[in-house]
C-alpha cells in the first residue's frame, strides 16, 4: 500500500548525501536505475527528506571494508523513526583527479572526505602529499573544477571526473583491493519481506541494556542459544552519559522466525529499550 503522505513527485525519488558524482549517487543509480536521485548537503537532510515525504528512500553509507563504520550515522539512528528496507554493497574505485593542466609531480595536497583519505592514506604518503579533509568526495571534485588551487588534487569517483570535466591521474587509488562500502536504504514504511525458508535475511535493531553487571552478556545470550549468527555489534554512548550505552546490531535471521522471537524475548528482559529497524533480504554480495 503506498504511503499516503508522499507527494506524487516523491514516489520514485531516492535521496543521498553529497554532490552529484558521489559514491552514494553511484549506489542510487545501481540500486534504483529508473528512479530520480536527489543530492543533499548532509545525511540528516537525506533522512529528513524521507521523513517529510519528499523522497521515498534515503541511501545512507554505514561502513566501509577499509575505513570502518561511518560514525555520524549511528548517532542519527536514535533520532529518526525510519525503517531499514534494503542493503547494498558498492565497490569503491577511488580515482586521483585534477584539473587538465596538472601532472602527478605537481601535487602537494590531496583533498577528499575523511573516509576516502583514510582509504587511500598509503598512496597519498607515497606521493609525498598532505591530506586535506573536505566535506564530500564529489564536492571535492566540484571545488577544483570551479576554483584553481596550485598543487591540489582530489580523490573522487570516475563519474565525478566526467560530470565536472576533470582529468583522472590514477584509477584504483585505494590502498586495498576489494574496497567496498555498505549502504542501508531507509523508508518511512516498514517493508518486511515474507519469511521463506532457504533465503538469507538480515534483521537490524538497536537496544540499550540495563545498568547491571553482565547485562550485555545476558542480553545477547539468547542469540547464541538459538544459533543466530551475529554479523555486527556497534556500541556508542547516549547523550554523553557514560552509564547508558546504546548498541546497534545486525543478525542473520528473519524477525518472524521462531528462533529470533525467542532471542528477542531474552533481549527484552535484560534491556531498557529495544527498537527493530527492519528485516530485509541479504544482498547477493554477502553470498559470494
RABELLIN-V956169 format. One line per field, one symbol per residue. burial: + if it has 24 or more other C-alpha atoms within 12 Angstrom, else -. A space follows every 10 residues. Layout:
BEGIN
burial->???
END
This chain:
BEGIN
burial->-----+---+ ++++++++++ +++++++++- ++---+++++ -+++++++++ ++++++++++ +++++++-++ --++++++-+ -+++++++++ +++++++++- -+-+--++++ ++++++++++ +-++----++ ++-+++++++ +++++----- ++++++++++ +--+-+++++ -++++---++ +++++++++- +++------+ ++++++++++ -----+-+++ +++----+++ ---+-+---- ----++++++ +++++++--+ -+++-+++-+ +--+++++++ +++-----
END
